[in-house]
Amino acid sequence: MKVGIAYDLPRWEEKNLIEEIKKEGHEPVPFYSKQAIFYSDKQVNLDADFFIQRNVSHSRALMTSFLIENQGYPVFNDHMTLIKCENKAFTTFILSRADIKTPRTAIAMDKEGAIAAATEIGYPIVMKPIEGSWGRMVAKAIDDDTLRSYMEYQEFTSMYYKSMYYVQEFVKKPDRDIRIFAIGDEAPVGIYRVNSKNWRTNTALGAKAEPLKIDPELRELALKVKEKIGGFFLGVDIFEDRERGYIIDEVNGVPEFKNTVRVTGFNVSKYLITKLSEWYKK
């Protein structure tokens, strides 16, 4: 089995995947996306049976998944899954309409609409870029004045959706959130991400990973999210609300897992390769 790895930055995860592919008796095919060229009128021989999408850049991940699929190669995750994951508005509204609990959210097309939405939802609110990761530019607004400042800042960035505003309720969770990995037809491992110094619980912002025992409700929820979003390998981020229970925050289509392996000892790469091998044999 020849396993392609589409990447733009060789992190620990990509190196570990290549190592585990070799250990399992398969051949890794690294594909450095930054130097790739695709032509509309030519077939590109990529010399792999399928690809695992590992680009850090959202736009590069989306484009290379699409282009590799267009050449006839399966990609995990495919471009449609990435669209639904990396656009927070798509994720939230798809899951909400599927009766999966999410924070109450509004998408406003102008600043006054965002103020009106924040007033209806109730301060404090969280304002997020529609596309982004690692907690960057995620801000808590406590009143109209604060929200206007954040919107003005967003307006002068280079973000694609800079004139649209993602306004979300502030969920009063513990000093942590949950990351569950959905791989194939299972949710085999997860972690708590704990941050007592910042309400944002991204590990990129200092949160500490701690082991988590997945209960049946978490497993069922993660797999239900995967059913609605699609894909083969997802990182599902979950809040704990005292009154409503588990609430889906976001879904990552190219999840990092170094910290999960470190604190749980679970071999994510090996499990992913095993599940992909099962898929390939079918």
KAWOPE-V969731 format. One record per residue. RES is the residue in one letter. NEAR is the number of other C-alpha atoms within 8 Angstrom. Layout:
BEGIN
res:RES near:NEAR
res:RES near:NEAR
END
This chain:
BEGIN
res:M near:7
res:K near:11
res:V near:14
res:G near:13
res:I near:14
res:A near:14
res:Y near:14
res:D near:11
res:L near:6
res:P near:8
res:R near:6
res:W near:7
res:E near:11
res:E near:11
res:K near:9
res:N near:9
res:L near:10
res:I near:10
res:E near:8
res:E near:11
res:I near:14
res:K near:10
res:K near:7
res:E near:7
res:G near:6
res:H near:10
res:E near:9
res:P near:11
res:V near:10
res:P near:8
res:F near:8
res:Y near:9
res:S near:11
res:K near:5
res:Q near:5
res:A near:6
res:I near:4
res:F near:7
res:Y near:6
res:S near:4
res:D near:4
res:K near:6
res:Q near:6
res:V near:6
res:N near:4
res:L near:4
res:D near:6
res:A near:11
res:D near:10
res:F near:11
res:F near:13
res:I near:11
res:Q near:14
res:R near:11
res:N near:13
res:V near:10
res:S near:7
res:H near:8
res:S near:6
res:R near:10
res:A near:14
res:L near:11
res:M near:9
res:T near:10
res:S near:13
res:F near:10
res:L near:9
res:I near:11
res:E near:11
res:N near:7
res:Q near:8
res:G near:6
res:Y near:11
res:P near:10
res:V near:12
res:F near:11
res:N near:14
res:D near:13
res:H near:11
res:M near:6
res:T near:12
res:L near:12
res:I near:10
res:K near:11
res:C near:14
res:E near:13
res:N near:10
res:K near:11
res:A near:9
res:F near:10
res:T near:14
res:T near:12
res:F near:8
res:I near:10
res:L near:14
res:S near:10
res:R near:7
res:A near:7
res:D near:6
res:I near:10
res:K near:9
res:T near:10
res:P near:11
res:R near:7
res:T near:10
res:A near:10
res:I near:10
res:A near:12
res:M near:9
res:D near:9
res:K near:10
res:E near:6
res:G near:9
res:A near:15
res:I near:11
res:A near:8
res:A near:11
res:A near:12
res:T near:8
res:E near:6
res:I near:11
res:G near:8
res:Y near:11
res:P near:10
res:I near:14
res:V near:12
res:M near:14
res:K near:11
res:P near:12
res:I near:11
res:E near:8
res:G near:8
res:S near:5
res:W near:8
res:G near:10
res:R near:6
res:M near:6
res:V near:9
res:A near:8
res:K near:9
res:A near:13
res:I near:9
res:D near:8
res:D near:8
res:D near:6
res:T near:9
res:L near:12
res:R near:10
res:S near:8
res:Y near:11
res:M near:10
res:E near:8
res:Y near:8
res:Q near:10
res:E near:8
res:F near:7
res:T near:7
res:S near:5
res:M near:7
res:Y near:4
res:Y near:9
res:K near:12
res:S near:8
res:M near:10
res:Y near:18
res:Y near:14
res:V near:15
res:Q near:14
res:E near:13
res:F near:10
res:V near:7
res:K near:5
res:K near:10
res:P near:6
res:D near:9
res:R near:12
res:D near:14
res:I near:12
res:R near:12
res:I near:14
res:F near:13
res:A near:16
res:I near:12
res:G near:9
res:D near:6
res:E near:8
res:A near:12
res:P near:8
res:V near:10
res:G near:14
res:I near:13
res:Y near:13
res:R near:15
res:V near:12
res:N near:13
res:S near:8
res:K near:4
res:N near:7
res:W near:7
res:R near:7
res:T near:14
res:N near:10
res:T near:10
res:A near:7
res:L near:10
res:G near:8
res:A near:12
res:K near:9
res:A near:12
res:E near:10
res:P near:10
res:L near:8
res:K near:6
res:I near:9
res:D near:6
res:P near:6
res:E near:6
res:L near:10
res:R near:11
res:E near:8
res:L near:8
res:A near:13
res:L near:12
res:K near:8
res:V near:11
res:K near:12
res:E near:7
res:K near:9
res:I near:12
res:G near:7
res:G near:11
res:F near:10
res:F near:14
res:L near:14
res:G near:13
res:V near:16
res:D near:13
res:I near:13
res:F near:13
res:E near:11
res:D near:11
res:R near:6
res:E near:4
res:R near:7
res:G near:7
res:Y near:10
res:I near:13
res:I near:12
res:D near:11
res:E near:11
res:V near:11
res:N near:11
res:G near:13
res:V near:12
res:P near:8
res:E near:5
res:F near:8
res:K near:8
res:N near:7
res:T near:13
res:V near:11
res:R near:7
res:V near:9
res:T near:9
res:G near:7
res:F near:7
res:N near:7
res:V near:8
res:S near:10
res:K near:11
res:Y near:8
res:L near:11
res:I near:10
res:T near:8
res:K near:10
res:L near:9
res:S near:9
res:E near:8
res:W near:7
res:Y near:6
res:K near:5
res:K near:4
END
